[in-house]
Amino acid sequence: SYELTQPPSVSVSPGQTASITCSGDKLGDKYACWYQQKPGQSPVLVIYQDSKRPSGIPERFSGSNSGNTATLTISGTQAMDEADYYCQAWDSSTGIFGTGTKVTVL
Amino acid sequence: EVQLVESGGGLVQPGRSLRLSCAASGFTFDDYAMHWVRQAPGKGLEWVSGISWNSGSIGYADSVKGRFTISRDNAKNSLYLQMNSLRAEDTALYYCAKDSRLDYYDSSGYFEIWGQGTMVTVSS
């Protein structure tokens, strides 16, 4: 079955750039999206179709997808960005989530 | 305001059944596919099932196939998940999620809006 692998954790200093990777076989041939989940809250879509931002999502969130890796980049990271992040794609009509990455803003 | 409100969760014994509901408002329900996604305590997200706008296409995760049944009533703006033969590993917070497209299997689709979830605990 198809799998998406993320690093368990990423640490970043306020104002710096955080990059979260999502790896899967030929992931670049699929659309990837990203969800942010803060403690005790429901997930929120932050990137869809590889690099598009929903309305209301700050410009500091961006995405890319090529080869076997999709990347979520948070530029000028703020304390409020501390959360769990999940990538997601579709494979054979099945929704696949990544393993999740905890972003800590130190 | 777009809103999804789940209900029907609770404590249930292994082997028993439970039916979850999701009430949708603030958008044209029958213009979109819908999904159930779950999250076990302290764990990641897992897609459970999806259904197209007209119930014409339905899909399940292997972990629930043959035990869970997704359905929708467009006249009532509601989504359902019938869960049979429940196991301890089905214990999770179950979210209802609105797709961005008509068909659940559209690979360009994504989970646009999420409900607050309803907790299901399977234990004797």
Interface residues (C-beta under 8 A of the other chain):
Chain A: S1 K30 Y31 C33 Y35 Q37 S42 P43 V44 L45 Y48 Q49 P54 Y86 Q88 A89 W90 S93 T94 G95 I96 F97 G98 T99 G100
Chain B: H35 V37 G44 L45 E46 W47 G50 S57 G59 A61 D62 Y95 S100 Y104 Y105 D106 S107 S108 G109 Y110 F111 E112 W114 G115 Q116 G117
